[in-house]
Amino acid sequence: MPRLSRYLRLPALAASASLALNPVFAAEMTSVGKGEGQVDIVAWAGYIERGDTDKAYDWVTDFETKTGCKVNVKTAGTSDEMVALMNEGGFDLVTASGDASLRLIAGKKVAPVNTKLIPNWGTVDERLQDAPWHTVNGVHYGVPYQWGSNVLMYNTEAFKGEAPKSWNVVFEEQTLPDGKSNKGRIQAFDGPIYIADAALYLMAHQPELGIKDPYELTEAQYKAALDLLRQQRKIVQRYWHDAMIQIDDFTNEGVVASSSWPFQVNLLQSEKKPIASTIPSEGATGWADSTMMHVDAAHPNCAYMWMEHSLSPKVQGDLAAWFGSVPAVPAACKGNELLGAEGCKTNGMEEFERIHFWRTPVAKCATQAEGCVPHYRWVSDYIAVLGGR
């Protein structure tokens, strides 16, 4: 498996040549041409809504009316699924998290973004504009979309109205406040990036391991994380990746605690279920997602129109209210009826520095002189954990 760094040093000449292949990418272009009639997007569940679930949440219909670009969405449950779909082709855009974006750049599956074609670019949170998960050697390959934290979702009845203080309720077998064991009543995320959640837990509870970054693990640290996950497997009811299935499990299958996204929490609460969420004492992993365009996008003009539309304060605020995330555009935090005056604060706007954002693990890492376990190992070993090995 070649190292990621081999692909990230893109020569300026090669980059310029690739831009010349399609006039829409040309640096001198400052406006987008006529739309091609559609745009095909791979996205996380809940990220692109047209009012099917709740008519108040619709940022697709108006876009289609104004541009003539029909929005087609393929929902993906994990970053690995997104990478696989983009590798197959047939899509224009993807809402990629940090554990997918650099892989897509390294694999030359996404194109540089001409920010001159996106007037709203200047409104993006400065902390995100040059973020390392979508910017390589000063070249932008993505447009920030939303960010947030992976939360601990829990059933308030099982926990007697008191938020769990530690992630131990999903990692270690124990009796919960309702007097019942957590065995068979908790879930874990079905994706190799979840190894970082175990590493984050160990950072707090086994400091002697010397973990400095949950995505940069030595062989010994990595083994400890896998051992914790093997222990966890004995109590897991399901490894989830489909948000709607997790919602059903919390509603009908007796699940009471799991890592989750604010999206599931919001939907369950809207249905008056006894559900709440928290970020425990150990902190949390999180995601900062970017809209990235396929290098062979069939509908680049519609894609650029969508990226511009996605950064409008109205779309950003409505999406944050729906998903429970934080807008990439700070202006969206003010005056949005659905989000409310305190919505951005509630969703974690002030927690940016405490979140360990998803990132692709690489062999040559900053915090460990001896090097770190790379992503391909995370993939194969997590499959083994799920299989009981």
C-alpha positions as CSV (number, residue, x, y, z in Angstrom):
1,M,0.0,0.0,0.0
2,P,1.7,3.3,-1.1
3,R,2.0,6.0,1.4
4,L,-0.4,8.9,1.1
5,S,2.3,11.5,1.2
6,R,3.6,10.2,-2.1
7,Y,0.5,11.6,-3.8
8,L,0.1,14.8,-2.0
9,R,3.0,16.7,-3.5
10,L,1.2,17.7,-6.7
11,P,3.6,19.6,-9.0
12,A,2.3,23.0,-10.0
13,L,2.7,22.2,-13.6
14,A,0.7,19.0,-13.4
15,A,-2.0,20.7,-11.4
16,S,-2.2,23.5,-14.1
17,A,-2.4,20.9,-16.8
18,S,-5.3,19.1,-15.1
19,L,-7.2,22.4,-14.8
20,A,-6.9,23.0,-18.5
21,L,-8.7,19.8,-19.3
22,N,-12.1,21.3,-18.5
23,P,-12.7,25.0,-19.0
24,V,-14.9,25.2,-15.9
25,F,-11.8,24.6,-13.8
26,A,-9.7,27.2,-15.5
27,A,-8.3,29.7,-12.9
28,E,-9.3,32.7,-15.0
29,M,-12.9,31.7,-15.1
30,T,-15.1,33.8,-12.8
31,S,-18.6,32.6,-13.7
32,V,-20.3,29.3,-14.3
33,G,-21.9,28.4,-17.6
34,K,-25.3,27.0,-18.2
35,G,-26.4,24.1,-16.1
36,E,-26.5,20.6,-17.6
37,G,-29.9,19.7,-16.1
38,Q,-28.9,17.6,-13.1
39,V,-26.3,17.1,-10.4
40,D,-25.6,13.7,-8.8
41,I,-24.4,13.8,-5.2
42,V,-23.2,11.2,-2.7
43,A,-24.2,12.4,0.8
44,W,-24.6,11.5,4.4
45,A,-28.2,10.9,5.6
46,G,-30.0,14.1,6.4
47,Y,-27.5,16.3,4.5
48,I,-29.6,17.1,1.5
49,E,-33.3,17.5,2.2
50,R,-36.2,18.4,-0.1
51,G,-39.0,18.4,2.6
52,D,-40.0,14.8,2.3
53,T,-39.7,14.2,6.1
54,D,-40.6,17.8,7.2
55,K,-41.7,20.4,4.7
56,A,-39.9,23.1,6.7
57,Y,-36.6,21.5,5.8
58,D,-36.1,21.9,2.1
59,W,-33.0,23.4,0.5
60,V,-33.4,21.4,-2.8
61,T,-36.6,22.6,-4.4
62,D,-35.7,26.2,-4.6
63,F,-32.3,25.3,-6.1
64,E,-33.9,23.2,-8.8
65,T,-36.4,25.9,-9.7
66,K,-33.7,28.6,-10.0
67,T,-31.0,26.6,-11.8
68,G,-32.9,23.9,-13.7
69,C,-30.5,21.4,-12.1
70,K,-32.3,18.3,-10.7
71,V,-30.6,17.1,-7.6
72,N,-30.2,13.3,-7.3
73,V,-28.8,11.9,-4.0
74,K,-27.2,8.6,-3.1
75,T,-27.0,8.2,0.6
76,A,-23.9,6.6,2.1
77,G,-23.5,5.2,5.6
78,T,-19.7,5.4,6.0
79,S,-16.7,7.2,4.6
80,D,-15.4,3.9,3.1
81,E,-18.7,3.6,1.2
82,M,-18.3,7.2,-0.1
83,V,-14.8,6.5,-1.3
84,A,-15.9,3.3,-3.1
85,L,-18.8,5.1,-4.8
86,M,-16.5,7.9,-6.0
87,N,-14.0,5.4,-7.2
88,E,-16.7,3.7,-9.3
89,G,-17.7,7.1,-10.8
90,G,-21.0,8.4,-12.0
91,F,-21.3,11.1,-9.4
92,D,-20.6,14.8,-9.5
93,L,-20.2,15.6,-5.8
94,V,-19.6,14.0,-2.4
95,T,-20.0,15.4,1.1
96,A,-16.8,13.9,2.3
97,S,-15.5,13.7,5.9
98,G,-11.9,14.1,6.9
99,D,-11.2,10.4,6.9
100,A,-12.3,10.2,3.2
101,S,-11.2,13.5,1.7
102,L,-7.5,13.0,1.6
103,R,-7.9,9.5,0.2
104,L,-10.0,11.0,-2.6
105,I,-7.3,13.6,-3.3
106,A,-4.5,11.0,-3.2
107,G,-6.4,8.7,-5.5
108,K,-7.0,11.7,-7.9
109,K,-10.7,11.2,-7.8
110,V,-11.6,14.8,-7.0
111,A,-10.8,18.0,-8.8
112,P,-9.3,21.2,-7.5
113,V,-12.0,23.8,-6.7
114,N,-11.9,27.2,-8.4
115,T,-13.1,29.3,-5.5
116,K,-13.6,32.3,-8.0
117,L,-16.6,30.4,-9.2
118,I,-18.1,30.4,-5.7
119,P,-18.9,33.9,-4.6
120,N,-19.9,32.7,-1.1
121,W,-16.4,31.3,-0.5
122,G,-15.4,34.4,1.4
123,T,-18.1,33.9,4.0
124,V,-16.8,30.5,5.1
125,D,-15.4,30.2,8.7
126,E,-11.7,31.1,8.5
127,R,-10.9,28.0,10.6
128,L,-12.2,25.8,7.7
129,Q,-11.1,27.7,4.6
130,D,-7.6,26.2,4.5
131,A,-8.4,23.1,6.6
132,P,-5.8,20.3,6.0
133,W,-8.5,17.7,5.2
134,H,-9.4,19.4,1.9
135,T,-6.4,21.7,1.2
136,V,-3.1,20.3,-0.2
137,N,-0.1,22.5,-1.0
138,G,-2.4,25.5,-1.0
139,V,-4.9,23.9,-3.5
140,H,-8.5,23.6,-2.4
141,Y,-10.2,20.3,-3.2
142,G,-13.4,20.9,-1.2
143,V,-16.0,23.4,-0.1
144,P,-16.7,23.3,3.7
145,Y,-20.3,22.1,4.4
146,Q,-20.9,21.4,8.1
147,W,-19.1,20.2,11.1
148,G,-19.9,18.7,14.5
149,S,-19.3,16.1,17.1
150,N,-20.1,12.4,17.4
151,V,-22.3,12.3,20.5
152,L,-23.2,9.7,23.1
153,M,-26.9,9.2,22.5
154,Y,-28.8,7.6,25.4
155,N,-32.2,6.6,26.7
156,T,-33.1,9.0,29.5
157,E,-35.3,6.3,31.2
158,A,-32.5,3.8,31.3
159,F,-30.2,6.4,32.8
160,K,-32.8,7.8,35.2
161,G,-32.6,11.3,33.7
162,E,-28.9,11.8,34.4
163,A,-26.4,12.0,31.5
164,P,-23.7,9.4,31.5
165,K,-20.4,11.0,32.3
166,S,-18.1,8.6,30.5
167,W,-17.9,6.6,27.3
168,N,-17.4,3.5,29.5
169,V,-21.2,2.8,29.2
170,V,-20.5,1.6,25.7
171,F,-17.1,0.1,26.1
172,E,-17.3,-1.8,29.3
173,E,-19.9,-4.3,30.6
174,Q,-21.7,-2.8,33.6
175,T,-25.1,-2.3,35.3
176,L,-26.9,0.9,34.2
177,P,-28.9,3.1,36.5
178,D,-32.1,1.2,35.6
179,G,-30.6,-1.9,37.3
180,K,-30.1,-3.8,34.0
181,S,-26.8,-4.7,32.3
182,N,-25.8,-2.8,29.2
183,K,-25.0,-6.1,27.4
184,G,-27.0,-6.3,24.2
185,R,-28.3,-2.8,24.7
186,I,-25.5,-0.7,23.2
187,Q,-24.2,-0.1,19.7
188,A,-20.9,1.0,18.1
189,F,-20.2,2.6,14.7
190,D,-19.7,0.2,11.7
191,G,-16.6,1.9,10.3
192,P,-12.8,1.5,10.9
193,I,-12.6,5.2,11.9
194,Y,-14.3,4.1,15.1
195,I,-10.9,2.7,16.3
196,A,-10.1,6.4,17.0
197,D,-13.1,6.5,19.5
198,A,-11.5,3.6,21.4
199,A,-8.1,5.4,21.3
200,L,-9.7,8.6,22.6
201,Y,-11.1,6.6,25.5
202,L,-7.7,5.1,26.2
203,M,-6.1,8.5,26.2
204,A,-8.1,9.3,29.3
205,H,-8.1,5.9,31.0
206,Q,-4.6,4.5,30.2
207,P,-2.4,7.6,29.9
208,E,0.7,5.3,30.3
209,L,0.1,4.2,26.7
210,G,1.2,7.7,25.5
211,I,-1.5,8.3,23.0
212,K,-1.2,11.9,21.8
213,D,-3.7,11.8,18.9
214,P,-6.4,9.1,18.4
215,Y,-5.6,9.0,14.6
216,E,-1.8,8.5,15.2
217,L,-1.2,5.2,16.9
218,T,1.9,3.2,17.4
219,E,1.7,-0.6,17.2
220,A,1.4,-0.9,21.0
221,Q,-1.3,1.8,21.2
222,Y,-3.1,0.4,18.2
223,K,-3.2,-3.1,19.8
224,A,-4.6,-1.7,23.0
225,A,-7.4,0.0,21.0
226,L,-8.2,-3.2,19.2
227,D,-8.2,-5.1,22.5
228,L,-10.8,-2.6,23.9
229,L,-12.9,-3.1,20.8
230,R,-12.8,-6.9,21.1
231,Q,-14.0,-6.5,24.7
232,Q,-16.7,-4.2,23.5
233,R,-17.9,-6.6,20.9
234,K,-19.2,-8.9,23.6
235,I,-21.8,-6.4,24.6
236,V,-22.7,-4.8,21.3
237,Q,-26.3,-5.3,20.0
238,R,-25.5,-4.0,16.5
239,Y,-22.7,-2.1,14.6
240,W,-24.6,0.7,13.0
241,H,-24.0,2.7,9.9
242,D,-27.6,3.4,8.7
243,A,-29.0,6.3,10.8
244,M,-32.6,5.2,10.2
245,I,-32.0,1.7,11.4
246,Q,-30.3,3.0,14.5
247,I,-33.4,5.2,15.2
248,D,-35.6,2.1,14.9
249,D,-33.3,0.1,17.2
250,F,-33.6,2.8,19.9
251,T,-37.3,2.9,19.4
252,N,-38.1,-0.8,19.1
253,E,-35.1,-3.0,19.9
254,G,-34.2,-1.9,23.5
255,V,-31.0,-0.1,22.6
256,V,-30.2,2.5,25.2
257,A,-26.7,3.9,24.5
258,S,-24.5,4.4,21.5
259,S,-22.2,6.7,19.6
260,S,-24.4,8.6,17.2
261,W,-24.9,11.8,15.2
262,P,-27.1,14.7,16.4
263,F,-29.3,13.9,13.4
264,Q,-30.7,10.8,15.0
265,V,-31.0,12.5,18.4
266,N,-33.1,15.3,16.8
267,L,-35.4,13.0,14.9
268,L,-36.1,10.8,18.0
269,Q,-36.7,13.9,20.2
270,S,-39.1,15.2,17.5
271,E,-41.0,12.0,17.9
272,K,-41.2,12.6,21.7
273,K,-38.9,9.6,22.5
274,P,-37.0,9.6,25.8
275,I,-33.7,10.4,24.1
276,A,-30.9,12.8,24.9
277,S,-27.2,13.2,24.1
278,T,-24.0,14.3,25.7
279,I,-20.2,14.6,25.1
280,P,-18.7,12.7,28.0
281,S,-15.6,13.7,30.0
282,E,-13.1,12.0,27.6
283,G,-14.2,14.3,24.7
284,A,-15.4,13.1,21.3
285,T,-14.4,12.5,17.8
286,G,-16.1,14.5,15.1
287,W,-16.4,15.4,11.5
288,A,-15.8,18.5,9.3
289,D,-17.3,17.7,5.9
290,S,-16.5,19.2,2.6
291,T,-18.3,19.1,-0.7
292,M,-15.8,17.7,-3.3
293,M,-16.3,17.4,-7.1
294,H,-15.4,14.2,-9.0
295,V,-12.5,14.7,-11.5
296,D,-14.8,13.4,-14.2
297,A,-18.0,15.1,-13.2
298,A,-20.5,15.0,-15.9
299,H,-22.3,18.0,-14.7
300,P,-19.6,20.5,-13.4
301,N,-21.7,23.6,-14.0
302,C,-24.6,22.3,-11.9
303,A,-22.0,21.1,-9.4
304,Y,-20.6,24.6,-9.0
305,M,-24.1,26.0,-8.7
306,W,-24.8,23.6,-5.9
307,M,-21.6,24.4,-4.0
308,E,-22.4,28.1,-4.1
309,H,-26.0,27.4,-3.0
310,S,-24.8,25.2,-0.2
311,L,-22.9,28.1,1.4
312,S,-25.9,30.4,1.5
313,P,-26.7,31.4,5.1
314,K,-30.3,30.1,4.8
315,V,-29.2,26.6,3.6
316,Q,-26.4,26.5,6.2
317,G,-28.7,27.5,9.1
318,D,-31.6,25.2,8.0
319,L,-29.2,22.2,7.7
320,A,-27.6,22.9,11.0
321,A,-31.1,23.0,12.6
322,W,-32.1,19.7,10.9
323,F,-28.9,17.7,11.5
324,G,-27.7,19.2,14.8
325,S,-24.4,20.3,13.2
326,V,-22.6,23.6,13.1
327,P,-22.6,25.8,9.9
328,A,-19.5,26.3,7.9
329,V,-20.7,29.9,7.4
330,P,-20.9,31.8,10.8
331,A,-23.5,34.3,9.4
332,A,-25.9,31.4,9.3
333,C,-26.0,31.5,13.1
334,K,-28.0,34.7,13.1
335,G,-31.6,35.2,12.2
336,N,-32.4,31.7,11.1
337,E,-35.9,30.8,12.3
338,L,-35.3,27.0,12.4
339,L,-32.0,27.2,14.1
340,G,-32.9,29.9,16.7
341,A,-30.7,32.4,18.5
342,E,-28.8,29.8,20.5
343,G,-28.8,27.0,17.9
344,C,-25.1,27.3,17.0
345,K,-24.0,27.4,20.6
346,T,-26.2,24.4,21.4
347,N,-24.8,22.4,18.5
348,G,-21.2,23.0,19.6
349,M,-19.9,26.2,17.9
350,E,-17.7,26.9,20.9
351,E,-16.3,23.3,21.1
352,F,-14.2,23.4,17.9
353,E,-10.9,23.0,19.8
354,R,-12.2,20.0,21.8
355,I,-13.2,17.9,18.9
356,H,-10.8,15.3,17.4
357,F,-11.9,15.6,13.8
358,W,-11.9,12.5,11.6
359,R,-8.7,12.1,9.6
360,T,-7.2,9.4,7.5
361,P,-4.5,7.6,9.5
362,V,-1.1,7.5,7.7
363,A,2.2,5.7,8.5
364,K,4.3,8.9,8.7
365,C,2.7,10.8,11.6
366,A,3.5,13.9,13.5
367,T,3.2,12.8,17.1
368,Q,5.0,9.4,17.1
369,A,8.7,9.2,16.0
370,E,8.5,5.5,15.4
371,G,5.6,5.9,12.9
372,C,1.9,5.0,13.1
373,V,-0.4,2.3,11.9
374,P,-1.8,3.3,8.4
375,H,-5.4,3.3,7.3
376,Y,-5.4,0.0,5.4
377,R,-4.6,-1.8,8.6
378,W,-7.5,0.0,10.3
379,V,-9.8,-1.3,7.6
380,S,-8.7,-5.0,7.7
381,D,-8.4,-5.2,11.5
382,Y,-11.8,-3.6,12.2
383,I,-13.4,-6.1,9.9
384,A,-11.7,-8.8,12.0
385,V,-13.0,-7.3,15.2
386,L,-16.6,-7.3,13.8
387,G,-16.1,-10.9,12.8
388,G,-15.0,-11.9,16.3
389,R,-11.3,-12.2,15.6
